[in-house]
Every structure is written in structure tokens, then in C-alpha cells.
Amino acid sequence: MLIQGPLTIGVLPNAQRQGYELHLSFTRDFRRMNLSDQGRVLGEYLAQLNETIPHLAADDRNRAGMLIVQQLVEQLLPHVESGELALEDSIVVEIGPDNPFTNLVSLMRQ
């Protein structure tokens, strides 16, 4: 993807459900920040996504992946800001074979 940020994203096949799993983890540097800096950095990352995505063509594979990450970060941000998440743990998102998330999966597997 085009924007580096506080998340690492891995893709694993899910043989039981014939789909994939996205594994989202926060970087070590991000986890070491204090709570207010974590909220600020994740908010800035979301702002970068919001600024970059509209400039990409609708059929751009980077755009599809970035939209998915944008949606996930929007959902995570308030929980990071409030300190509700254990940032050392990975977040797993299951993706079925016919789900639009497969655009991100195919992009990341290249």
C-alpha cells in the first residue's frame, strides 16, 4: 500500500472457512508511545488515508486496500484513544471468499 503507518497487516489463508484472515498488529514503536501520542499518531494516519484515497482511481487496487484499512482504523481509533485495546495483541478479521475484503487480500499477497 502507499501509506506506511502504525499498523502491520498480514494475510493468512483460513482453510476452515475457505477465505482469509487479516492479522492487524500495532508496531513496536507505536505500542511504546504514551496514550495521547498513540491517539494522535493513529488520527494522523487516518487523516493521511482520508487525504490520499480520493486522489486514486476507483479501480486502483491500492485504493481498495486503503479503503478497507481506513474503515478498520476509523473503528479502532476511539478504542485506542481511550486505552481500551491491548495493543500487544493482534486483531484478526475473518474474510470470506466472496467478501469485498478479498481485494485487499489479493493486493497484499503480491
Order of alpha helices (4+ residues) and beta strands (2+ residues): beta-beta-alpha-alpha-alpha-beta-alpha
